[in-house]
Amino acid sequence: MIYGFFSGAFVSLPPASVASVTPDMSRYGARFGMSATCNGLGLLAGPPIAGAIIGKRDDYLGASIFAGLVVVAASIFMGISRILILREANRKSKESS
């Protein structure tokens, strides 16, 4: 039930996040494609890594911590990109005025 409640965010938020850091929407498709490629690499590598962690520890705590840390790291990188985009926009608006 908890997974069902939160899984919608993993589906709906990435396109919105990419759109929020894309000032020129003509480049949205390319940026979302790069984002989907990175997600695909994570989806390809994540289950074997989690399986190896579960096999070593013989419980799901390590895999849960791994998954949580990956989500936190992704959120931090998205936040950093947002800050850099806003700085660039502020710099450009100061130059044009």
TORKOL-4160 file (C-alpha; in steps of 0.2 Angstrom, whole numbers, padded with zeros to 4 digits, m for minus):
97
<pt num="1" X="0000" Y="0000" Z="0000"/>
<pt num="2" X="0014" Y="0012" Z="0004"/>
<pt num="3" X="0023" Y="0008" Z="m0012"/>
<pt num="4" X="0007" Y="0011" Z="m0022"/>
<pt num="5" X="0005" Y="0028" Z="m0013"/>
<pt num="6" X="0022" Y="0034" Z="m0017"/>
<pt num="7" X="0026" Y="0026" Z="m0034"/>
<pt num="8" X="0016" Y="0039" Z="m0043"/>
<pt num="9" X="0029" Y="0052" Z="m0039"/>
<pt num="10" X="0043" Y="0042" Z="m0047"/>
<pt num="11" X="0032" Y="0042" Z="m0063"/>
<pt num="12" X="0026" Y="0059" Z="m0063"/>
<pt num="13" X="0039" Y="0070" Z="m0055"/>
<pt num="14" X="0054" Y="0067" Z="m0067"/>
<pt num="15" X="0046" Y="0076" Z="m0082"/>
<pt num="16" X="0041" Y="0090" Z="m0071"/>
<pt num="17" X="0058" Y="0092" Z="m0064"/>
<pt num="18" X="0066" Y="0092" Z="m0081"/>
<pt num="19" X="0054" Y="0105" Z="m0087"/>
<pt num="20" X="0058" Y="0116" Z="m0071"/>
<pt num="21" X="0076" Y="0117" Z="m0075"/>
<pt num="22" X="0074" Y="0119" Z="m0094"/>
<pt num="23" X="0073" Y="0138" Z="m0098"/>
<pt num="24" X="0071" Y="0135" Z="m0117"/>
<pt num="25" X="0057" Y="0122" Z="m0120"/>
<pt num="26" X="0063" Y="0118" Z="m0137"/>
<pt num="27" X="0077" Y="0109" Z="m0128"/>
<pt num="28" X="0066" Y="0099" Z="m0117"/>
<pt num="29" X="0065" Y="0083" Z="m0127"/>
<pt num="30" X="0084" Y="0082" Z="m0127"/>
<pt num="31" X="0085" Y="0085" Z="m0109"/>
<pt num="32" X="0072" Y="0073" Z="m0105"/>
<pt num="33" X="0080" Y="0060" Z="m0116"/>
<pt num="34" X="0096" Y="0062" Z="m0106"/>
<pt num="35" X="0087" Y="0060" Z="m0090"/>
<pt num="36" X="0078" Y="0045" Z="m0096"/>
<pt num="37" X="0095" Y="0037" Z="m0101"/>
<pt num="38" X="0102" Y="0040" Z="m0084"/>
<pt num="39" X="0086" Y="0033" Z="m0076"/>
<pt num="40" X="0088" Y="0018" Z="m0088"/>
<pt num="41" X="0106" Y="0015" Z="m0082"/>
<pt num="42" X="0100" Y="0015" Z="m0064"/>
<pt num="43" X="0086" Y="0003" Z="m0068"/>
<pt num="44" X="0098" Y="m0008" Z="m0076"/>
<pt num="45" X="0111" Y="m0008" Z="m0063"/>
<pt num="46" X="0101" Y="m0006" Z="m0047"/>
<pt num="47" X="0093" Y="m0023" Z="m0046"/>
<pt num="48" X="0109" Y="m0033" Z="m0047"/>
<pt num="49" X="0117" Y="m0022" Z="m0034"/>
<pt num="50" X="0102" Y="m0023" Z="m0022"/>
<pt num="51" X="0103" Y="m0042" Z="m0025"/>
<pt num="52" X="0121" Y="m0043" Z="m0021"/>
<pt num="53" X="0118" Y="m0033" Z="m0005"/>
<pt num="54" X="0103" Y="m0044" Z="0000"/>
<pt num="55" X="0114" Y="m0059" Z="m0003"/>
<pt num="56" X="0128" Y="m0053" Z="0008"/>
<pt num="57" X="0118" Y="m0047" Z="0022"/>
<pt num="58" X="0103" Y="m0060" Z="0021"/>
<pt num="59" X="0090" Y="m0046" Z="0024"/>
<pt num="60" X="0083" Y="m0031" Z="0015"/>
<pt num="61" X="0089" Y="m0017" Z="0027"/>
<pt num="62" X="0105" Y="m0015" Z="0016"/>
<pt num="63" X="0096" Y="m0014" Z="0000"/>
<pt num="64" X="0083" Y="m0002" Z="0008"/>
<pt num="65" X="0097" Y="0010" Z="0014"/>
<pt num="66" X="0105" Y="0008" Z="m0004"/>
<pt num="67" X="0089" Y="0013" Z="m0012"/>
<pt num="68" X="0086" Y="0027" Z="0000"/>
<pt num="69" X="0103" Y="0034" Z="m0002"/>
<pt num="70" X="0102" Y="0034" Z="m0021"/>
<pt num="71" X="0085" Y="0043" Z="m0021"/>
<pt num="72" X="0093" Y="0056" Z="m0009"/>
<pt num="73" X="0108" Y="0058" Z="m0020"/>
<pt num="74" X="0097" Y="0061" Z="m0036"/>
<pt num="75" X="0087" Y="0074" Z="m0026"/>
<pt num="76" X="0103" Y="0083" Z="m0021"/>
<pt num="77" X="0109" Y="0083" Z="m0039"/>
<pt num="78" X="0092" Y="0089" Z="m0046"/>
<pt num="79" X="0092" Y="0103" Z="m0033"/>
<pt num="80" X="0110" Y="0108" Z="m0037"/>
<pt num="81" X="0105" Y="0109" Z="m0056"/>
<pt num="82" X="0090" Y="0120" Z="m0051"/>
<pt num="83" X="0101" Y="0132" Z="m0041"/>
<pt num="84" X="0113" Y="0133" Z="m0055"/>
<pt num="85" X="0100" Y="0137" Z="m0068"/>
<pt num="86" X="0092" Y="0150" Z="m0057"/>
<pt num="87" X="0109" Y="0158" Z="m0055"/>
<pt num="88" X="0112" Y="0158" Z="m0073"/>
<pt num="89" X="0095" Y="0166" Z="m0076"/>
<pt num="90" X="0098" Y="0180" Z="m0063"/>
<pt num="91" X="0115" Y="0183" Z="m0071"/>
<pt num="92" X="0108" Y="0185" Z="m0088"/>
<pt num="93" X="0094" Y="0196" Z="m0082"/>
<pt num="94" X="0107" Y="0208" Z="m0073"/>
<pt num="95" X="0117" Y="0209" Z="m0089"/>
<pt num="96" X="0102" Y="0213" Z="m0100"/>
<pt num="97" X="0096" Y="0227" Z="m0088"/>
